[in-house]
């Protein structure tokens, strides 16, 4: 009995030591120090849209192993467009942005739609950096999601993947909703954590309703829904592409899961961001999304998250947390 008690104490101390070490590793990382970024949380949102400094450009180029990224300065007209789309966000999202966004950067040649980065001040308070691909200002939602959903596959003239939204809104609306969903998730723990690098600064609760009975770990769905991991799929040309012939099989599998998109099935963080985005677009703007796959000009697969009862069942969770 005494030996078991002693072992328990040692084990608890080890866990505490590991958590403290992980927490310090996060806070001491230069990429997580707010002073390395140019921004100001006290400014109006519009004035936080700024060109990134050289540290930021070097950081994101190193992240994606490229030298193609550079900062883009929005015109006054583009900033006004951003603010029009910002006003379409949920009030809860806008309130968090006002309090927690340190800087908003637009990037030339960025491989994804956007990115959220968490940084800390000298008192260990967490703030957010928002990155966006400048092309979100030039493409519609349909054009962007079609590009994204095709980016995982090799070219095949016999197979076409088409994304259709019944709206002409710019892709900026989708990008804003998706990325600010990550921010809401970070501060409200809708999922246990939004990035494994940050897991040691969270009080992890695996009983969270959004992931419960669906996810075992950050990138590991329950076996019944784990149809994607064997393919090592990637998006936005950030990894290997797979044969486009497999797209029909993947989307047929997706129909039998509670995931809103292939992108959302990659991790629980993306799952929440994607699912809430499609929910919000449909509920408040009547925007409907359909993905269609044609083979030899014949429609083979059609997927709409708002028609998937396993997805719609999860929408009740959003009704509770956003009232």
ZIJO-V554136 format. One record per helix or strand of 2 or more residues. SS is the DSSP state (a for helix, b for strand). FROM is the first residue (numbers start at 1). TO is the last residue. If there is no record, write none. Layout:
# ZIJO-V554136
ss=SS from=FROM to=TO
ss=SS from=FROM to=TO
This chain:
# ZIJO-V554136
ss=a from=2 to=28
ss=a from=30 to=32
ss=a from=34 to=36
ss=a from=45 to=48
ss=a from=54 to=63
ss=b from=70 to=72
ss=a from=76 to=86
ss=a from=91 to=100
ss=b from=101 to=108
ss=b from=114 to=120
ss=b from=126 to=133
ss=a from=134 to=137
ss=a from=141 to=150
ss=b from=159 to=165
ss=a from=171 to=188
ss=a from=196 to=201
ss=b from=215 to=217
ss=b from=220 to=221
ss=a from=223 to=225
ss=a from=229 to=231
ss=a from=246 to=254
ss=a from=263 to=266
ss=a from=268 to=285
ss=b from=289 to=295
ss=b from=298 to=303
ss=a from=305 to=307
ss=a from=309 to=312
ss=a from=315 to=321
